[in-house]
Amino acid sequence: MTPSPAFIDRLDRLIDQLERLLPPASAPVDWSAQAFRWRRDAAGRGWLQPVRAPHRLELADLRCLERQAAEIERNTRQFLAGGGANNVLLWGARGTGKSSLVKAVFNAHRDAGLRLIEVDKDDLIALPDILDLIRDRPERFILFCDDLSFEAGESGYKALKAALEGSIAATPENLLIYATSNRRHLLPEYQADNRDSRIRDGELHHGEAVEEKISLSDRFGLWISFHPFSQAQYLEVVRHWVERLAPMETPRAESDWEPIERAALQWALRRGTRGGRTARQFARDWAGRGLVDGVADRGT
């Protein structure tokens, strides 16, 4: 029996209404970009958003981090060469240059085909989708998770654990995960966790709670630690950023640095921390005040 024209017309209208209710198709990824962020819409669908102006930090800007820079540089060069390389956990005190080092290494190697994908902790559940997108790409990708830490039971924890080394699907050869955290084991640690620990034959055997917390960070092949700066290191970084952000036609004399360093130490004391971030923030403020009232130029 042939459908009537009226029935076909009603069917066409129904299909049109259904199509309007469906979410639009994802736009193709712009692979000409060098950096991306993973984004989600209100319906929960994700896509790689190009970052048109990545932060232009250079390795030369990261003072007092020679050991850490050498380790991550070596690992990244091995990765780009197709050799053995490890996922990296950069952990330690806040404001000491962990995130800046990842950005600077990316900038140093972006022209050699290195790409960066920044993923928020809440979006780690989408890791399988991200891996599928890049699996057959010729570029090499760093998946960057900044300020990473988990509470018990978070869904992103299991997704990251599987992506590192715990899934039946192999992680793409063109991907490494670089994560920063203030916590070495990425999870909060409580005194109660140690109640089940035992010493047998002189060896410490952790309880199940501790073993579970250690298991995630253990899947990063390379740990790089960061510690608070000494006063001398902090002032060295201050000098670097003041020279960068408030340059003078002639080099500053030591007597010119005395009030700058005194102000920098007061700045750090108010912030309660000494590190590269604090030094850069101070230098930015000092340079800004110099433009307004000549403070930086007078050295007072």
N, C-alpha and C positions, 0 to 999 in steps of 0.2 A: 504494500500500500504506500503510495507516494504521499509524503507529508504536505499539508496544505501550505500555501504561501503565508498565511497568517501565523501558522505554527512556527515556520522557519523564521519569520520576522521576530516573534516573541523570543525564540531561542537565541537569535543574534543579540537582542537587547539584554537578555540575561547574561550572556557571555561578556558583553561590554561592561556590565555592572560588576561582574566578578573580577575582571581585569583591573578595574579601578580600585578594588579593595586589596589586591595583591601589592606587596612592596615592589618598587621599581628594581630592575636588574642592576646589579653592581656595575659601576663603571670599570673599564679595564685599568689595570695598574699602569701608571706612567713610569716605566722602568728607566727612563732617561734621568730621573732624579737620583741623587746619591744618598739621601737620608729619608727615612719614613717614620711615621707614627701609626700605630694600630688604633683605629677609631671604631666606635660602635654607634649605630643610630638608635632611635627610640624602640625599634622592634628587635634590637639585639643583634642585628646583622653587622658584621665587621668588614673593614676594608683598610688597605694601606694608603695612608694620606701622605703625599710627598711633602717634604720640608724644604722649602725653597731657600731659606737663609739659615743654614746650620751655624751653631756657635763656632766662631773662628779661633778657638784657642790653639796655641802652638806649644809643642813640647818645650821650647826654650823658655816659655812663661812659667813652667812648673819648677820652681827652685826647691832645693832640699828634698827632692824626690828621685834622686838619681838611681837608687837601688830599685825602687818600684817601677820606674819608667823603663829601666833596662830589661826587667823581667817581662813586662807586658809587651814591650817592643819586640823582643826576641820571639815570644809566642805568636805574635801577630804576623811577623815576617815568615815564620815557618808555615803558618796557615795559608798565607797568600802564595807561597811556593808549592803548596800541595803536599807538604810534609806533615809529620806528626805535630799536633798542637792540642791544647787542652782548653776546656771551659774554665773560666777564671772567676774567682770570688775575691773581690777587693773589700776588705773589712777593716774596721777600726774607728778611731775617734772622728766625730763629726767635723766637717770643715777642713779636712786635711788634704783634700785634693783627689779623692777617689773618682768622683764623677768627671772632674776636669781632666784627669789622666785618660779616661776612656775617650772623651771627646777629642783630646789632642792627638791620640794615636790614630783615631779615625781620620782626622784632618791630614795627618802625615802620610796616609796611605790611600786616600780616596781616589787619587788619580791613577793608582795602580789597580783599581777595580774593587776596592773594599767599599762595602755599603753598610749602613747602620739602620737598624729597625728598633725604635724605642717602644717598649711595651710596658704599660702600667701593671702593677701587681694584680689589680682587679680583672685585668684582661688576659691573664696567663691561662685561663681556661680555654682560650682560643688558640693555644699553641699548635695543636694538630692542624688547624686551618692555615696558619701562617707557614708551617713547614711544608704543607702541600703546595702553597703558592710559589715557594722559592726552590723547591726540590730540583727542578730541571733548568734552573737559570744558570747562565755562565758566570755571573758575578759571585763574589764571596761575601757573606753577610755576617755581621756581628749583631746578635739580638741582645739589646741593652735593657736591663732591668735595674732601675735606679732606686736606692733607698729601700731595699727589699727586706721585709720581715713578715712573719706569719704568726697568726694565733692558731691554736689547735682547731682542726676541723675545716680550715679554709680550703675551698675547692682548688684555688690556684696552686696550692702546695703540692697536691698529687699530680697536677698537670706538669709542673716544672720537674718534679722528680722523675716522671715518665720520660719527659723530653731529654733529660740529662743522660739517663742510662737504664730506664726501667720499663720500656715498652717493647712489644714484639716488633713494632715498626722501627727500622733503623733511622737514627737522626741523619739528615742530609749531610753529605761530606762538605758542602759549601756553607755550613753554618757553625758558628761558635756562640756560646752564651757567656756574656760578661755581665756580672751582677755586682752591685755595691750594697753594703749593709753596715750598720753599726754593730750588728751581732755576728759573732763568728759562726754560730750554728743556726742563724736565721729564725730561731724560735725562742720565746722566753724560757729562761731556765730558773727553776725554783729549788729551794733547799729540799723540799719533799721528794724531788726526782731522785735524789741520791740515797733514799732510804733502802732501796732494793739492791744497791751496789754491794759487792762482796769481794774480799781478798782471798784468792785461792793460790796456794803455792807461791806466794809473794807477788802475784799479779792481780791488778785491779780489774774486776769484771763489772761493767756497768749494768744497771737494771734496765728493764724494757723501755721505760720512759726516756732515759738518757740515750739509749741506743737509737731510738726513733728520731730524736732531735739531732743526733750526730750524723745520721744516715744521709740527710739531704746535703749538708755541706761537704760530706765525704765524696759526693758525686762530682764535685768540681775538682778537676785534676790539678789546678794551680791555685793556691791561696797566696794572696799578697796582703801583708799587714801594714796598717798606717797608724802612727802614734802621734800624740800631741807634739807640737813644735816646742823646742827650747826657746828661750828669749832671743838668743843670738840668731837662730834660724828664722824666727818670726820677723826680726828686724831686717834680715837679709832679703826676705820676700817683700817687705814694705819698701825697701830701697828700689827693688826692681820695678814695682808697680808705680811708685811715685815718678821714677824716671820715664816710664812708659806713658803715664796719664798726665803728668805735669812737667814736661821737658823744659829745659832752659837752654839758652844759646851757648852758655859756657858751663862746664861741669861745676856742680855744687862743691864747695869746700866742706871740710869736716865740721866746721863751726855752723854751717848752714843745716847740717843734718841733725844737730843736737835738739833743736826744738821740734823738728819733725818726728824724731824717734820718741821724744818725751810724749808728744801728743798721741803717737801710735800705741805706746804702752798704756796710756790712760784709756784709749779706745778699747783695747783688748781687755783691760780690767773691767770696764763696764759691761762688756759682752760675756765675760766669764770664760773666754777661750782664746787660744792663740793658734792660728792656722792660716793656710793660704787664702781661704775665703775671707777671714777677718782682715787680713792684710790688704786684700784687693778692695774690700768695702771701705777701709780707711783711706786708701789712696784715691779712690773715686771721690770721696767726700772732700779730701784735701785739695784735689785738682778743681773740684767744683767751686769751693770757697775761693780758690786763687783767681778764678775767672771773675768772681763777683767783686772781691775787694783787694786782690793782690796779695793775699796771705802766702800762697805758695811761692810767688816770686820773691817776696821779701825774706822768706825763710823764717818767719816769726809766727 
